Amino acid sequence: TRYKKMRGFNTFQPQGFDAFGLPAENYAIKHGIHPAISTKQNVDTMRKQLHSIGAMYDWSNEVNTSKPDYYKWTQWLFLELFNNNLAYQKEATVNWDPIDQTVLANEQVLPDGTSERSGGVVVQKALKQWFFKITNYADELLDFNELDWPEKTVLMQKHWIGKSNGAEIDFNIDGNNEILTVFTTRPDTLFGCSYMVLSPEHPIVISIMSSNPEIKSYCDAASKKNDLERSELSKDKSGVFSGLYAINPANNSKIPIWIADYVLMSYGTGAIMAVPGHDQRDFEFAKKYNIPIIKVVDDGNDISIDEEAFTESGVAVNSDFLNGLNTDNAKSKMIE
């Protein structure tokens, strides 16, 4: 901007200071000074430094997020969203610093799982917090027809929105009135579901944890890992049997319910139907714990699933009324 300005262009570049967050609070606590005072001092210093290097900002349009004339608009916007049913509260898992009693961003958790601020061991904790219903606009955000965006950016946005097409399936728990609901993009593989997996934070797990030391120990260990660590595809799969069984609604077979940290409460329903013949993570877990692996999709050449899962589309086999249907038609038939 400075270069263009000195070449005679009519330029506009405002400057701003974003100081309304945990770092400003931490600094104030560390130095025993009110954050309003320390933030002003820091802004004054930065402004002086920018002047001294010849920065040509339009200071008449300066923005400061910690001033009421700025944050009154973030408050106004929140109220607009709230009044239009676009802001809501629910419980979700967060990084919790037990010493400072505060939520941390992933960037504030050191590689050894401790807080960069307090040094305490960070745990995963369910807390009620505010969310915006951006999912209401997911289809609009996936329409790139009139946007000239780089392919990389389009792929990032698609991944971020993470739209999945599939079905919700209810599983009864044997000898229990509870129902487990899962979301799956492959309802055509239901006949191959040989076990279920719950997130350590699932309400059913929490209800049985206190009476089972093994489950409690496993869940405590899981709480010390963040979502990235837990969902790492190459990590060794671990789990613990819940002692409960579910009923597969496709064939009424009784299947074990396991607890494993690779299932996240923040994704889907916190419960999955495991089809080890056709999902690699489920396959590795089933191999480790000697759980049956059933082939219900074939490539037409009697493909083997002894060494790895077959995760592609194909033709339904060992699936009763779906047999012979291709994957797309089998999905539609199962949903119907």
C-alpha positions as a LaTeX table, in Angstrom:
\begin{tabular}{lrrr}
\hline
Residue & $x$ (\AA) & $y$ (\AA) & $z$ (\AA) \\
\hline
Thr1 & 0.00 & 0.00 & 0.00 \\
Arg2 & 2.88 & 2.36 & 0.83 \\
Tyr3 & 4.45 & 1.60 & $-2.56$ \\
Lys4 & 1.19 & 2.28 & $-4.42$ \\
Lys5 & 0.58 & 5.49 & $-2.44$ \\
Met6 & 4.05 & 6.80 & $-3.35$ \\
Arg7 & 3.36 & 5.97 & $-7.01$ \\
Gly8 & 0.38 & 8.31 & $-6.88$ \\
Phe9 & $-2.45$ & 5.84 & $-6.42$ \\
Asn10 & $-5.45$ & 6.76 & $-4.27$ \\
Thr11 & $-5.17$ & 4.09 & $-1.56$ \\
Phe12 & $-7.18$ & 3.08 & 1.48 \\
Gln13 & $-5.64$ & 0.91 & 4.17 \\
Pro14 & $-7.02$ & 1.11 & 7.71 \\
Gln15 & $-5.27$ & $-0.44$ & 10.70 \\
Gly16 & $-6.71$ & $-2.41$ & 13.60 \\
Phe17 & $-5.89$ & $-4.07$ & 16.90 \\
Asp18 & $-7.59$ & $-7.30$ & 17.93 \\
Ala19 & $-7.13$ & $-7.49$ & 21.69 \\
Phe20 & $-10.34$ & $-8.97$ & 23.06 \\
Gly21 & $-9.24$ & $-12.49$ & 23.95 \\
Leu22 & $-7.34$ & $-14.83$ & 26.21 \\
Pro23 & $-3.81$ & $-13.51$ & 25.38 \\
Ala24 & $-4.74$ & $-10.01$ & 26.58 \\
Glu25 & $-6.29$ & $-11.51$ & 29.73 \\
Asn26 & $-3.23$ & $-13.70$ & 30.35 \\
Tyr27 & $-0.87$ & $-10.74$ & 29.96 \\
Ala28 & $-2.90$ & $-8.65$ & 32.41 \\
Ile29 & $-2.98$ & $-11.45$ & 35.00 \\
Lys30 & 0.75 & $-12.12$ & 34.62 \\
His31 & 1.68 & $-8.45$ & 35.15 \\
Gly32 & $-0.99$ & $-7.59$ & 37.72 \\
Ile33 & $-2.52$ & $-4.82$ & 35.62 \\
His34 & $-6.08$ & $-4.20$ & 34.41 \\
Pro35 & $-6.45$ & $-5.42$ & 30.78 \\
Ala36 & $-7.96$ & $-2.09$ & 29.70 \\
Ile37 & $-4.74$ & $-0.36$ & 30.79 \\
Ser38 & $-2.27$ & $-2.95$ & 29.44 \\
Thr39 & $-4.11$ & $-3.20$ & 26.11 \\
Lys40 & $-4.07$ & 0.59 & 25.62 \\
Gln41 & $-0.36$ & 0.70 & 26.44 \\
Asn42 & 0.40 & $-2.07$ & 23.96 \\
Val43 & $-1.68$ & $-0.42$ & 21.22 \\
Asp44 & 0.10 & 2.91 & 21.82 \\
Thr45 & 3.47 & 1.17 & 21.53 \\
Met46 & 2.51 & $-0.62$ & 18.31 \\
Arg47 & 1.13 & 2.58 & 16.80 \\
Lys48 & 4.42 & 4.35 & 17.59 \\
Gln49 & 6.39 & 1.47 & 16.01 \\
Leu50 & 4.28 & 1.56 & 12.85 \\
His51 & 4.80 & 5.32 & 12.52 \\
Ser52 & 8.55 & 4.89 & 12.96 \\
Ile53 & 8.82 & 2.44 & 10.01 \\
Gly54 & 6.92 & 4.81 & 7.76 \\
Ala55 & 3.63 & 2.95 & 7.60 \\
Met56 & 0.97 & 5.00 & 5.80 \\
Tyr57 & $-2.27$ & 3.83 & 7.35 \\
Asp58 & $-5.52$ & 5.74 & 7.42 \\
Trp59 & $-5.62$ & 6.23 & 11.18 \\
Ser60 & $-9.01$ & 7.95 & 11.01 \\
Asn61 & $-10.48$ & 4.50 & 10.33 \\
Glu62 & $-8.66$ & 2.62 & 13.08 \\
Val63 & $-10.45$ & $-0.42$ & 14.54 \\
Asn64 & $-9.97$ & $-1.68$ & 18.08 \\
Thr65 & $-11.95$ & $-4.77$ & 19.09 \\
Ser66 & $-11.77$ & $-4.01$ & 22.82 \\
Lys67 & $-13.51$ & $-0.63$ & 22.51 \\
Pro68 & $-17.29$ & $-0.37$ & 23.10 \\
Asp69 & $-17.84$ & 1.42 & 19.76 \\
Tyr70 & $-16.57$ & $-1.77$ & 18.07 \\
Tyr71 & $-17.89$ & $-4.61$ & 20.24 \\
Lys72 & $-21.37$ & $-3.09$ & 20.49 \\
Trp73 & $-21.74$ & $-4.32$ & 16.89 \\
Thr74 & $-20.65$ & $-7.88$ & 17.68 \\
Gln75 & $-23.22$ & $-7.84$ & 20.48 \\
Trp76 & $-25.87$ & $-6.47$ & 18.10 \\
Leu77 & $-25.03$ & $-9.17$ & 15.55 \\
Phe78 & $-25.27$ & $-11.91$ & 18.18 \\
Leu79 & $-28.71$ & $-10.67$ & 19.24 \\
Glu80 & $-29.87$ & $-10.61$ & 15.61 \\
Leu81 & $-28.74$ & $-14.23$ & 15.20 \\
Phe82 & $-30.31$ & $-15.24$ & 18.53 \\
Asn83 & $-33.64$ & $-13.59$ & 17.74 \\
Asn84 & $-33.74$ & $-15.40$ & 14.40 \\
Asn85 & $-33.05$ & $-18.82$ & 15.97 \\
Leu86 & $-29.56$ & $-18.93$ & 14.50 \\
Ala87 & $-27.69$ & $-18.96$ & 17.83 \\
Tyr88 & $-28.19$ & $-21.85$ & 20.21 \\
Gln89 & $-26.53$ & $-23.63$ & 23.13 \\
Lys90 & $-25.45$ & $-27.25$ & 23.37 \\
Glu91 & $-22.78$ & $-29.31$ & 25.05 \\
Ala92 & $-19.56$ & $-29.97$ & 23.15 \\
Thr93 & $-16.09$ & $-31.21$ & 24.01 \\
Val94 & $-13.40$ & $-28.60$ & 24.63 \\
Asn95 & $-9.75$ & $-28.46$ & 25.73 \\
Trp96 & $-10.00$ & $-27.71$ & 29.46 \\
Asp97 & $-7.18$ & $-26.36$ & 31.62 \\
Pro98 & $-8.01$ & $-27.65$ & 35.14 \\
Ile99 & $-5.60$ & $-25.22$ & 36.83 \\
Asp100 & $-6.71$ & $-21.98$ & 35.18 \\
Gln101 & $-10.29$ & $-23.29$ & 34.81 \\
Thr102 & $-10.53$ & $-22.08$ & 31.22 \\
Val103 & $-11.05$ & $-23.35$ & 27.68 \\
Leu104 & $-8.00$ & $-23.49$ & 25.42 \\
Ala105 & $-7.65$ & $-23.41$ & 21.65 \\
Asn106 & $-5.77$ & $-26.35$ & 20.08 \\
Glu107 & $-2.83$ & $-23.98$ & 19.51 \\
Gln108 & $-2.56$ & $-23.35$ & 23.25 \\
Val109 & $-2.07$ & $-27.04$ & 24.04 \\
Leu110 & 1.57 & $-28.12$ & 23.88 \\
Pro111 & 2.59 & $-31.39$ & 22.12 \\
Asp112 & 2.91 & $-33.12$ & 25.50 \\
Gly113 & $-0.76$ & $-32.37$ & 26.28 \\
Thr114 & $-0.13$ & $-29.57$ & 28.79 \\
Ser115 & $-1.33$ & $-25.97$ & 28.80 \\
Glu116 & 1.20 & $-23.43$ & 27.53 \\
Arg117 & $-0.09$ & $-21.03$ & 30.17 \\
Ser118 & $-0.38$ & $-23.03$ & 33.40 \\
Gly119 & 1.53 & $-26.21$ & 32.62 \\
Gly120 & $-1.48$ & $-28.26$ & 33.74 \\
Val121 & $-2.50$ & $-31.48$ & 31.96 \\
Val122 & $-5.26$ & $-30.52$ & 29.52 \\
Val123 & $-8.36$ & $-32.75$ & 29.46 \\
Gln124 & $-11.32$ & $-33.05$ & 27.12 \\
Lys125 & $-14.42$ & $-31.79$ & 28.92 \\
Ala126 & $-18.05$ & $-31.43$ & 27.86 \\
Leu127 & $-19.23$ & $-27.84$ & 28.32 \\
Lys128 & $-22.39$ & $-26.00$ & 27.32 \\
Gln129 & $-21.50$ & $-23.29$ & 24.80 \\
Trp130 & $-22.91$ & $-21.13$ & 22.02 \\
Phe131 & $-23.08$ & $-22.20$ & 18.37 \\
Phe132 & $-24.30$ & $-20.60$ & 15.16 \\
Lys133 & $-26.53$ & $-22.59$ & 12.80 \\
Ile134 & $-24.27$ & $-22.25$ & 9.78 \\
Thr135 & $-25.56$ & $-25.64$ & 8.65 \\
Asn136 & $-28.74$ & $-23.81$ & 7.58 \\
Tyr137 & $-26.62$ & $-22.30$ & 4.81 \\
Ala138 & $-24.54$ & $-25.36$ & 3.92 \\
Asp139 & $-26.09$ & $-25.83$ & 0.47 \\
Glu140 & $-25.58$ & $-22.16$ & $-0.41$ \\
Leu141 & $-21.97$ & $-22.36$ & 0.78 \\
Leu142 & $-21.41$ & $-25.36$ & $-1.49$ \\
Asp143 & $-22.60$ & $-23.50$ & $-4.61$ \\
Phe144 & $-19.49$ & $-22.16$ & $-6.36$ \\
Asn145 & $-21.12$ & $-21.46$ & $-9.75$ \\
Glu146 & $-20.59$ & $-17.70$ & $-9.72$ \\
Leu147 & $-17.29$ & $-17.71$ & $-7.82$ \\
Asp148 & $-13.89$ & $-17.68$ & $-9.48$ \\
Trp149 & $-12.09$ & $-19.37$ & $-6.58$ \\
Pro150 & $-8.91$ & $-21.49$ & $-6.68$ \\
Glu151 & $-9.64$ & $-25.23$ & $-6.63$ \\
Lys152 & $-7.67$ & $-25.57$ & $-3.38$ \\
Thr153 & $-9.98$ & $-23.06$ & $-1.66$ \\
Val154 & $-13.10$ & $-24.81$ & $-2.98$ \\
Leu155 & $-11.85$ & $-28.17$ & $-1.67$ \\
Met156 & $-11.07$ & $-26.62$ & 1.74 \\
Gln157 & $-14.57$ & $-25.17$ & 1.97 \\
Lys158 & $-16.16$ & $-28.49$ & 0.96 \\
His159 & $-14.09$ & $-30.30$ & 3.58 \\
Trp160 & $-14.93$ & $-27.69$ & 6.23 \\
Ile161 & $-18.67$ & $-27.96$ & 5.60 \\
Gly162 & $-18.35$ & $-31.74$ & 5.42 \\
Lys163 & $-21.74$ & $-32.47$ & 3.90 \\
Ser164 & $-22.59$ & $-36.17$ & 4.07 \\
Asn165 & $-25.50$ & $-37.98$ & 2.44 \\
Gly166 & $-26.79$ & $-41.05$ & 4.23 \\
Ala167 & $-29.27$ & $-42.19$ & 6.84 \\
Glu168 & $-29.85$ & $-42.29$ & 10.57 \\
Ile169 & $-30.40$ & $-45.80$ & 11.92 \\
Asp170 & $-31.76$ & $-46.70$ & 15.36 \\
Phe171 & $-30.35$ & $-49.67$ & 17.28 \\
Asn172 & $-32.11$ & $-51.07$ & 20.34 \\
Ile173 & $-29.90$ & $-52.05$ & 23.28 \\
Asp174 & $-30.53$ & $-55.61$ & 24.44 \\
Gly175 & $-32.31$ & $-55.66$ & 27.81 \\
Asn176 & $-32.41$ & $-51.87$ & 27.94 \\
Asn177 & $-34.91$ & $-49.19$ & 26.91 \\
Glu178 & $-32.17$ & $-46.95$ & 25.47 \\
Ile179 & $-31.87$ & $-46.48$ & 21.71 \\
Leu180 & $-28.59$ & $-45.79$ & 19.93 \\
Thr181 & $-28.88$ & $-43.64$ & 16.82 \\
Val182 & $-26.05$ & $-43.64$ & 14.30 \\
Phe183 & $-25.52$ & $-41.71$ & 11.09 \\
Thr184 & $-23.97$ & $-43.59$ & 8.20 \\
Thr185 & $-23.11$ & $-42.76$ & 4.61 \\
Arg186 & $-23.26$ & $-46.51$ & 3.83 \\
Pro187 & $-26.66$ & $-47.79$ & 4.98 \\
Asp188 & $-26.28$ & $-50.49$ & 2.29 \\
Thr189 & $-23.71$ & $-52.25$ & 4.54 \\
Leu190 & $-26.02$ & $-52.68$ & 7.55 \\
Phe191 & $-26.06$ & $-56.48$ & 7.20 \\
Gly192 & $-22.27$ & $-56.39$ & 7.73 \\
Cys193 & $-22.48$ & $-54.47$ & 11.02 \\
Ser194 & $-20.90$ & $-56.84$ & 13.57 \\
Tyr195 & $-20.36$ & $-54.41$ & 16.47 \\
Met196 & $-21.00$ & $-50.82$ & 17.55 \\
Val197 & $-18.64$ & $-48.22$ & 18.98 \\
Leu198 & $-19.45$ & $-45.37$ & 21.35 \\
Ser199 & $-17.40$ & $-42.28$ & 22.07 \\
Pro200 & $-15.98$ & $-42.19$ & 25.64 \\
Glu201 & $-18.10$ & $-39.04$ & 26.15 \\
His202 & $-21.37$ & $-40.68$ & 25.07 \\
Pro203 & $-24.14$ & $-40.34$ & 27.72 \\
Ile204 & $-24.57$ & $-44.13$ & 27.90 \\
Val205 & $-20.85$ & $-44.55$ & 28.61 \\
Ile206 & $-20.98$ & $-41.88$ & 31.31 \\
Ser207 & $-23.93$ & $-43.67$ & 32.94 \\
Ile208 & $-22.03$ & $-46.99$ & 33.28 \\
Met209 & $-18.56$ & $-45.57$ & 33.91 \\
Ser210 & $-18.75$ & $-45.31$ & 37.70 \\
Ser211 & $-19.54$ & $-49.00$ & 38.13 \\
Asn212 & $-16.73$ & $-50.24$ & 35.88 \\
Pro213 & $-13.12$ & $-49.30$ & 36.78 \\
Glu214 & $-11.76$ & $-50.51$ & 33.42 \\
Ile215 & $-14.14$ & $-48.28$ & 31.46 \\
Lys216 & $-13.45$ & $-45.32$ & 33.74 \\
Ser217 & $-9.69$ & $-45.75$ & 33.36 \\
Tyr218 & $-9.99$ & $-45.92$ & 29.56 \\
Cys219 & $-12.25$ & $-42.85$ & 29.38 \\
Asp220 & $-9.95$ & $-40.86$ & 31.70 \\
Ala221 & $-7.03$ & $-41.61$ & 29.37 \\
Ala222 & $-9.09$ & $-40.61$ & 26.32 \\
Ser223 & $-9.98$ & $-37.28$ & 27.95 \\
Lys224 & $-6.29$ & $-36.32$ & 27.86 \\
Lys225 & $-6.14$ & $-36.55$ & 24.04 \\
Asn226 & $-7.41$ & $-33.90$ & 21.64 \\
Asp227 & $-9.66$ & $-34.65$ & 18.66 \\
Leu228 & $-6.76$ & $-34.57$ & 16.18 \\
Glu229 & $-4.85$ & $-37.22$ & 18.13 \\
Arg230 & $-7.92$ & $-39.38$ & 18.53 \\
Ser231 & $-8.95$ & $-39.29$ & 14.87 \\
Glu232 & $-5.44$ & $-39.90$ & 13.50 \\
Leu233 & $-5.97$ & $-42.65$ & 10.92 \\
Ser234 & $-2.57$ & $-44.29$ & 11.43 \\
Lys235 & $-2.76$ & $-44.51$ & 15.23 \\
Asp236 & $-3.11$ & $-47.85$ & 17.00 \\
Lys237 & $-6.79$ & $-48.53$ & 17.67 \\
Ser238 & $-7.73$ & $-49.15$ & 21.28 \\
Gly239 & $-11.02$ & $-49.82$ & 23.04 \\
Val240 & $-12.86$ & $-51.44$ & 25.91 \\
Phe241 & $-16.01$ & $-53.61$ & 25.87 \\
Ser242 & $-19.01$ & $-51.90$ & 27.47 \\
Gly243 & $-20.71$ & $-55.11$ & 28.59 \\
Leu244 & $-23.76$ & $-54.12$ & 26.53 \\
Tyr245 & $-25.17$ & $-55.54$ & 23.30 \\
Ala246 & $-27.20$ & $-53.91$ & 20.53 \\
Ile247 & $-29.67$ & $-55.50$ & 18.12 \\
Asn248 & $-28.85$ & $-55.11$ & 14.42 \\
Pro249 & $-32.22$ & $-54.00$ & 12.95 \\
Ala250 & $-31.45$ & $-55.64$ & 9.59 \\
Asn251 & $-31.16$ & $-59.22$ & 10.87 \\
Asn252 & $-31.91$ & $-59.04$ & 14.63 \\
Ser253 & $-28.43$ & $-60.34$ & 15.48 \\
Lys254 & $-26.97$ & $-59.42$ & 18.88 \\
Ile255 & $-23.77$ & $-57.38$ & 18.48 \\
Pro256 & $-21.32$ & $-56.11$ & 21.14 \\
Ile257 & $-21.05$ & $-52.42$ & 21.99 \\
Trp258 & $-17.47$ & $-51.22$ & 22.40 \\
Ile259 & $-16.06$ & $-47.89$ & 23.60 \\
Ala260 & $-13.19$ & $-46.40$ & 21.58 \\
Asp261 & $-11.53$ & $-43.00$ & 21.46 \\
Tyr262 & $-11.45$ & $-42.88$ & 17.65 \\
Val263 & $-15.17$ & $-42.08$ & 17.80 \\
Leu264 & $-15.75$ & $-38.41$ & 18.63 \\
Met265 & $-18.81$ & $-37.05$ & 20.43 \\
Ser266 & $-18.43$ & $-33.86$ & 18.38 \\
Tyr267 & $-19.00$ & $-35.71$ & 15.09 \\
Gly268 & $-22.36$ & $-37.23$ & 14.19 \\
Thr269 & $-24.11$ & $-38.83$ & 17.17 \\
Gly270 & $-21.02$ & $-40.06$ & 19.04 \\
Ala271 & $-21.93$ & $-43.63$ & 18.06 \\
Ile272 & $-21.10$ & $-45.64$ & 14.96 \\
Met273 & $-22.21$ & $-48.93$ & 13.44 \\
Ala274 & $-18.98$ & $-50.77$ & 12.70 \\
Val275 & $-18.74$ & $-52.66$ & 9.41 \\
Pro276 & $-15.18$ & $-54.02$ & 9.47 \\
Gly277 & $-15.42$ & $-55.63$ & 6.04 \\
His278 & $-15.84$ & $-52.23$ & 4.42 \\
Asp279 & $-14.20$ & $-49.61$ & 6.67 \\
Gln280 & $-10.45$ & $-49.76$ & 7.32 \\
Arg281 & $-10.56$ & $-48.34$ & 10.87 \\
Asp282 & $-13.31$ & $-50.79$ & 11.81 \\
Phe283 & $-11.30$ & $-53.57$ & 10.11 \\
Glu284 & $-8.17$ & $-52.87$ & 12.20 \\
Phe285 & $-10.22$ & $-52.68$ & 15.39 \\
Ala286 & $-12.04$ & $-55.94$ & 14.62 \\
Lys287 & $-8.78$ & $-57.75$ & 13.84 \\
Lys288 & $-7.28$ & $-56.59$ & 17.14 \\
Tyr289 & $-10.25$ & $-57.71$ & 19.25 \\
Asn290 & $-11.29$ & $-60.79$ & 17.22 \\
Ile291 & $-14.66$ & $-59.42$ & 16.14 \\
Pro292 & $-16.38$ & $-61.08$ & 13.12 \\
Ile293 & $-15.74$ & $-59.50$ & 9.71 \\
Ile294 & $-18.55$ & $-60.03$ & 7.21 \\
Lys295 & $-18.36$ & $-59.25$ & 3.49 \\
Val296 & $-21.52$ & $-57.54$ & 2.27 \\
Val297 & $-20.12$ & $-55.70$ & $-0.80$ \\
Asp298 & $-18.20$ & $-57.37$ & $-3.61$ \\
Asp299 & $-16.46$ & $-56.05$ & $-6.73$ \\
Gly300 & $-17.90$ & $-58.86$ & $-8.85$ \\
Asn301 & $-14.71$ & $-60.91$ & $-8.63$ \\
Asp302 & $-15.19$ & $-62.46$ & $-5.17$ \\
Ile303 & $-12.73$ & $-60.02$ & $-3.61$ \\
Ser304 & $-11.00$ & $-61.07$ & $-0.37$ \\
Ile305 & $-11.34$ & $-59.00$ & 2.81 \\
Asp306 & $-8.85$ & $-61.07$ & 4.82 \\
Glu307 & $-6.06$ & $-58.47$ & 4.70 \\
Glu308 & $-7.92$ & $-55.17$ & 4.37 \\
Ala309 & $-11.41$ & $-53.72$ & 4.07 \\
Phe310 & $-13.04$ & $-53.28$ & 0.66 \\
Thr311 & $-14.17$ & $-49.65$ & 0.82 \\
Glu312 & $-15.25$ & $-49.05$ & $-2.78$ \\
Ser313 & $-18.70$ & $-49.28$ & $-4.33$ \\
Gly314 & $-19.76$ & $-52.64$ & $-5.73$ \\
Val315 & $-22.59$ & $-55.15$ & $-5.54$ \\
Ala316 & $-24.42$ & $-56.19$ & $-2.37$ \\
Val317 & $-23.84$ & $-59.76$ & $-1.16$ \\
Asn318 & $-24.86$ & $-61.62$ & 2.02 \\
Ser319 & $-27.47$ & $-58.89$ & 2.44 \\
Asp320 & $-30.85$ & $-60.56$ & 2.06 \\
Phe321 & $-33.18$ & $-58.27$ & 0.04 \\
Leu322 & $-30.26$ & $-56.11$ & $-1.18$ \\
Asn323 & $-28.35$ & $-58.94$ & $-2.86$ \\
Gly324 & $-27.36$ & $-58.16$ & $-6.45$ \\
Leu325 & $-28.03$ & $-54.42$ & $-6.21$ \\
Asn326 & $-25.25$ & $-51.96$ & $-6.96$ \\
Thr327 & $-24.18$ & $-49.69$ & $-4.09$ \\
Asp328 & $-26.29$ & $-46.67$ & $-5.07$ \\
Asn329 & $-29.44$ & $-48.75$ & $-5.52$ \\
Ala330 & $-28.72$ & $-50.72$ & $-2.33$ \\
Lys331 & $-28.43$ & $-47.46$ & $-0.37$ \\
Ser332 & $-31.76$ & $-46.23$ & $-1.71$ \\
Lys333 & $-33.44$ & $-49.59$ & $-1.03$ \\
Met334 & $-32.15$ & $-49.76$ & 2.55 \\
Ile335 & $-33.22$ & $-46.18$ & 3.30 \\
Glu336 & $-36.65$ & $-46.91$ & 1.81 \\
\hline
\end{tabular}
